Amino acid sequence: MADERTMSTITWLNSAKRNRQEVSTVQDHIQIRQWHRFNPMLTSTPLRTVPVV
């Protein structure tokens, strides 16, 4: 199920001036936009150091 951000992006991409796009085109635009907005530093877990005793 698409989340709210994806639906907002679809609404933004499928505006009145661009409403003749095919569904596959909108999907491609969404995937490209999500890829460029992805920040691996926010999703990766930090490395844990083991304390030396």
C-alpha positions in Angstrom: 0.0 0.0 0.0 1.4 3.4 -1.0 2.1 5.7 1.9 1.0 9.3 2.1 4.3 10.8 0.7 4.1 8.6 -2.4 0.5 9.7 -3.0 1.4 13.3 -2.6 4.2 12.9 -5.1 1.8 11.2 -7.5 -0.6 14.1 -7.2 2.2 16.6 -7.7 3.6 14.7 -10.8 0.1 14.2 -12.3 -0.9 17.8 -12.3 -3.4 19.4 -14.7 -0.6 20.3 -17.2 0.8 16.8 -17.2 -2.3 14.7 -16.9 -1.9 12.7 -20.1 1.0 10.6 -18.7 0.6 6.9 -18.6 0.7 5.1 -15.3 4.0 3.5 -16.1 5.6 6.9 -16.7 4.3 8.2 -13.3 5.7 5.0 -11.6 9.1 5.5 -13.2 9.2 9.2 -12.1 8.3 8.1 -8.5 11.0 5.5 -8.4 13.6 7.9 -9.8 12.6 10.6 -7.3 12.7 8.2 -4.4 16.1 7.0 -5.4 17.5 10.5 -5.5 16.0 11.4 -2.2 17.4 8.3 -0.5 20.0 9.0 2.2 21.7 5.8 3.3 23.2 7.6 6.4 19.7 7.9 7.8 18.7 4.3 7.3 21.9 2.5 8.1 22.6 1.4 11.7 25.7 2.7 13.2 28.5 0.3 13.9 28.7 -0.8 17.5 32.0 -1.0 19.1 32.6 -3.7 21.7 34.0 -2.3 24.9 37.4 -3.6 25.8 37.6 -4.7 29.4 
